[in-house]
Amino acid sequence: MSEVRYGLLMKFLHFANKDASSSDLDHNMKLKKIIEFHDLVVHKFKSVYVPKPDISVDESLIAYKGRLSWKQYITQKRARFGIKLFQLCESERGYIWNSLIYTGKGTAFNENYNDYGLSKKSVLTLIHELKGKGYCLSTDNFYTSPELAELLIDSKTDICGTLRPNRKGLPVSLKSSTVKKGEIIAFQKGKMCVLKWKDKKPLYMLSTFHNADMIEVKAKKGDSVKQKPKAIVFYNNTMGGVDRSDQCLSYNPVARNQQRKYYKIF
């Protein structure tokens, strides 16, 4: 493709009607030029594939360093600067099933959850259409809380994730108690279990379908075996859905062909 042809394509490529008045747009005005295209793509993602029972919610970052009022800086991401999205992905393949573009205070969440904080309403909006279908959700400590767990239990959805010890509704002794390396303490309330386990440092977990049971896990190097809580092993195996979706290519030819099949939506 010549440079002139590429320039013409970029000049006339639009995803929205420029002549439409602001009153015709129900979406966030910051996204008025792309929101219709984004909604179409997400609708296609949902319509062509039913995710397996294990799913995860996390943040994704589209690299961008230009001028943009809702550009984010996330140190943990490789790009660091860019447009942040909340994504719900299948844990096994990393298939993106739902997505939200974060634009600050004007982000369009499901109106049923506007009374909740950012972490809760982002999860509840993404999983809204999967509630009541027996899914198991993995989240990191930004999203996980006892309040969110109770809301998901009422919707017949399980959750497992790392936990911040200062969340409301947690036992005071969970944070103040001292545990030695390899030891675990746990508290149970109905289906909800919160635990503290120490390896190199204390780790806090919440799960609605695990207890304090331990399981033997083989070390990555050598033949040594050590005990880990089942909740932590499950979390390590299911939390990487969004990270898998961020990978442009897989080194495994079979996995690469599967990605092509699932992401070919038009």
C-alpha positions, 0 to 999 in steps of 0.5 A: 500500500502506498503512503498516499493511499494509506493517508487517504484511508486514515483521512476518511475512516470514521466510525460515527456520523459527524453530522449527528447532534449531541442530543442523538447520542446517549453515550459518553461524549468523550467516546462519541466517535468510536462508541458505536463501533466498540459496542458492535465489536463487544456484541459480536464477542458475546454472540459468537462464543459462550465462555467456560465456567472460569472467568476473570476480570482485570484491567487492560491498557491500550498504549497511547502517549498522545493528548487525552483527558482520560489517559491512564498511567499504570506502572504494572503494565508494560505500556504504562501510558494509555487507555484503560479498559475493564475486561471480562475474559475466559480464564483458559483461553483469554477470550474477551467476552465483555469490555468497558472503556474507562473515561473517568467520572463519565464512564458508562456503567450499568445504571443498576449499579451506579450506587456502588463504588468503582471496583464493584460497579465495574465487575457487576456491569461486566458480569451482568449477563452471566449472573445466575449461570453458575460462573466462577469469577477470579479478581485481584485485590482492587475488586475483591471485597466481602460486599461484592462477594455477597452480591455475587452469592445472591446472583448464584455466582462464585468469586475467588480473589486476593484481598486487601486486609482493610476492606470493610466487613473483615474480622479485625484479627485477620490483619492483626494476627501473626502467622509463621511461614506455611501457617494459615488462619481462616474465617468462615461466614456462610459460603464466604471464606477469608484466609491469611497464609504466609509464604514469603509474605502474608497473603490474604484471600477471599473465596466463596467455594473454598475453605482452609484446605491445603494441597501439595504443589510441586515447585517450579524448580527441582522435585520439592513439594510444599503445601498451599491453600486450594484457593491460592492454587485455583487463583493462580490458574484462573486469574490470567485471562486478561493477560492472555488476551493481551498477548498478540501472538502465541508461541504455540502454533495450535494456540495461535490457530485457536486464537484466530478462530475465536477472534474472527468475528466478521 
